[in-house]
Amino acid sequence: MFEITLPVLNEEKNLKTQVLILHHFLLTEYSLYPDWKIVIADNGSTDNTQGVGEKLAEEFARIKYIRVGERGVGLALQSSWSQSKAPIIGYMDLDLATNLKHLPEAISALTSGFDLVYASRLAKGSVIKGRKFIREFSSRAFNMIARSYLGVHFSDGMCGFKFMKREVYEKLVAGGARSKTWFFSTELLSVAEWQGFRICELPVEWTDSPESHVRILPLAVQYLKAMKKLKRYKPRN
């Protein structure tokens, strides 16, 4: 039915707890639908993330662990999704910042006609908890630049909660969504808009993680370079 990928890097302390929270939620919410799987996509961890992930995969039939040799969230997701046979694929951040109650909403949207669903912290009706001003400001700035430079309309390209039909994903890759970095999340939405897919914006309850690894300045430089590269794939009207 669907497959959820968790891209992880050096998460030995939190991995088991967070994965089991998600696993329990899915067992409860989808007790009548056994065809789901959690994929732990480890992109270059140097701690014991691999050991924890492999043990979880051994203990639980619906948990899979894959190891990607180098760092990169986009690379981790592409490695996972290229192996998937599930009709619906997606990902969320390990900190589960987006409330899990929105997962059934996302799956329902895809089974009722949408091609891609994304969580938006900036949509009307979203509830944001614990977010620092600098991160809120930078998020709005990144999204504003992306909309202006790439000619798109989505409100939040960077939120780590997106699901889509697998055949749609394959077309997005062909259309230029290939970044190995965090920008891959924004690429998916940009190319989906360019190609005219039906996109569902999902207002969400989102709680900032105090242990976030995001470094704003390096991320900003990375995003600007990636946007320039992606724009070459934009169809000419």
C-alpha positions in Angstrom: 0.0 0.0 0.0 2.6 2.6 1.0 6.2 2.9 2.1 7.7 5.6 4.4 11.4 6.4 4.3 13.2 7.9 7.2 16.5 9.5 6.1 18.9 9.4 9.0 22.5 10.5 9.9 24.2 9.7 13.2 21.0 9.0 15.0 22.0 6.1 17.3 20.5 7.7 20.4 17.0 8.5 18.9 16.6 6.0 16.1 14.9 3.1 18.0 12.6 5.3 20.0 11.3 7.3 17.1 11.0 4.3 14.7 9.0 2.4 17.2 6.7 5.4 17.8 6.0 5.4 14.1 5.7 1.6 13.9 3.2 1.6 16.7 1.1 4.3 15.1 1.0 2.4 11.8 0.0 -0.8 13.5 -2.8 1.0 15.3 -4.0 3.2 12.4 -3.6 0.6 9.6 -4.3 -2.6 11.5 -6.4 -3.9 8.6 -3.8 -3.0 6.0 -0.6 -5.0 6.3 1.0 -3.6 3.1 3.1 -0.8 4.6 6.8 -0.6 5.4 9.2 1.7 7.2 12.6 2.2 5.5 15.5 3.5 7.5 17.8 5.1 4.9 21.1 5.7 6.6 23.2 8.2 4.6 26.8 8.0 5.8 26.4 7.6 9.6 29.7 7.2 11.5 28.2 6.2 14.9 26.2 3.0 15.7 23.1 4.0 13.6 23.7 1.1 11.3 23.8 -1.4 14.2 20.5 -0.1 15.7 18.9 0.0 12.3 19.9 -3.5 11.3 18.6 -4.8 14.7 15.2 -3.1 14.2 15.0 -4.6 10.7 15.7 -8.1 12.2 13.1 -7.8 14.9 10.3 -6.2 12.8 9.1 -7.6 9.5 7.8 -4.2 8.3 11.0 -2.3 9.0 13.8 -2.3 6.4 17.3 -0.8 6.8 19.4 0.4 3.8 22.9 1.9 3.9 23.9 4.7 1.6 27.7 5.2 1.4 27.7 9.0 1.4 25.8 11.8 3.0 22.8 13.5 1.5 19.1 13.4 2.3 18.2 13.5 -1.4 20.5 10.6 -2.1 19.0 8.6 0.7 15.5 9.1 -0.6 16.4 8.3 -4.1 18.2 5.1 -3.1 15.2 4.0 -1.1 12.5 4.9 -3.6 14.4 3.4 -6.6 14.1 0.0 -4.8 10.5 0.4 -3.8 7.6 -1.5 -5.4 4.9 0.3 -3.3 2.3 2.3 -5.2 2.6 5.2 -2.7 6.0 6.4 -1.4 7.0 9.2 0.9 9.2 10.4 3.7 9.2 12.2 7.0 11.9 13.4 9.3 13.0 11.1 12.2 12.1 13.7 14.8 8.4 13.3 13.7 8.0 17.1 13.8 4.9 16.8 11.7 2.2 15.3 13.9 1.5 11.7 12.8 -2.2 12.4 12.8 -1.7 13.9 9.3 -0.3 10.7 7.8 -3.8 9.2 7.2 -4.8 12.5 5.6 -1.9 12.4 3.2 -2.6 8.8 2.2 -6.3 9.5 1.8 -5.5 12.5 -0.5 -3.4 10.3 -2.8 -6.0 7.6 -3.0 -8.7 10.1 -3.8 -7.1 11.8 -6.8 -4.0 13.8 -5.8 -0.6 12.9 -7.2 1.6 14.5 -4.5 0.9 15.7 -1.0 3.1 18.0 1.0 2.9 19.3 4.6 3.1 23.1 4.9 4.0 24.9 8.0 3.1 28.2 6.3 -0.4 27.2 5.1 -3.5 28.8 6.7 -4.5 26.6 9.6 -1.1 25.2 10.4 -0.1 25.2 14.1 3.7 25.7 14.7 5.2 25.0 18.2 8.6 25.9 19.5 10.1 27.4 16.4 12.8 30.1 16.8 12.5 33.4 15.0 15.6 32.9 12.9 14.4 29.6 11.6 10.9 30.9 10.8 12.4 33.9 9.0 14.9 31.9 7.0 12.2 29.4 6.0 9.9 32.1 4.7 12.8 33.7 2.9 13.9 30.5 1.2 10.4 29.8 0.0 9.9 33.3 -1.3 13.1 33.1 -3.3 12.1 29.7 -4.7 8.7 30.9 -5.8 10.1 34.0 -7.5 13.2 32.3 -9.1 11.6 29.0 -10.1 8.2 30.4 -11.0 6.3 28.1 -8.6 3.5 28.6 -6.1 3.8 26.1 -3.2 4.1 27.6 0.2 6.6 25.4 1.9 9.2 23.4 -0.1 11.4 22.3 2.8 9.0 20.6 5.3 10.1 17.0 5.7 6.8 15.3 5.1 5.9 14.5 1.5 4.1 11.5 -0.2 3.4 10.7 -3.8 2.4 8.0 -6.2 5.5 6.0 -7.3 4.8 6.5 -11.0 4.7 10.3 -10.4 8.1 10.2 -8.6 9.7 8.5 -11.6 8.5 11.4 -13.9 9.8 13.9 -11.4 13.3 12.4 -11.5 13.2 12.5 -15.3 12.1 16.1 -15.1 15.2 17.2 -13.1 14.5 16.3 -9.4 17.9 14.7 -8.7 19.7 16.6 -6.0 21.5 14.6 -3.4 20.9 17.2 -0.7 18.0 18.7 1.3 17.1 20.7 -1.8 15.6 17.5 -3.3 12.5 18.1 -1.2 12.0 21.5 -2.9 12.8 20.0 -6.3 10.0 17.4 -6.1 7.4 20.2 -5.7 8.9 22.4 -8.3 9.1 19.8 -11.0 5.6 18.5 -10.0 4.2 22.0 -10.6 6.0 22.4 -13.9 4.6 19.1 -15.1 1.1 19.9 -14.0 0.5 17.2 -11.4 -2.3 17.5 -8.8 -0.7 18.7 -5.6 -2.3 18.7 -2.2 -1.1 21.3 0.4 -1.7 19.9 3.9 -1.8 22.4 6.8 -0.2 20.6 9.8 0.6 20.7 13.4 4.4 20.9 13.6 6.8 20.9 16.5 10.3 22.1 16.1 13.1 19.8 17.4 15.6 21.3 19.8 18.1 18.8 18.4 17.8 19.9 14.8 21.0 19.6 12.8 20.1 22.3 10.3 22.8 25.0 9.8 21.1 28.0 8.2 24.0 29.8 6.4 25.5 26.7 4.7 22.0 25.6 3.8 21.3 28.9 2.2 24.3 28.8 0.0 23.5 25.2 -0.9 19.9 26.1 -1.8 20.9 29.0 -4.0 23.3 26.9 -6.0 20.8 24.1 -6.3 18.0 26.4 -7.5 20.2 27.7 -10.3 21.0 24.2 -11.4 17.3 23.1 -11.3 16.1 26.1 -13.3 17.8 24.6 -16.4 15.1 21.9 -16.4 12.1 24.3 -16.3 10.0 23.9 -19.5 9.9 27.0 -21.7 6.5 28.3 -22.4 
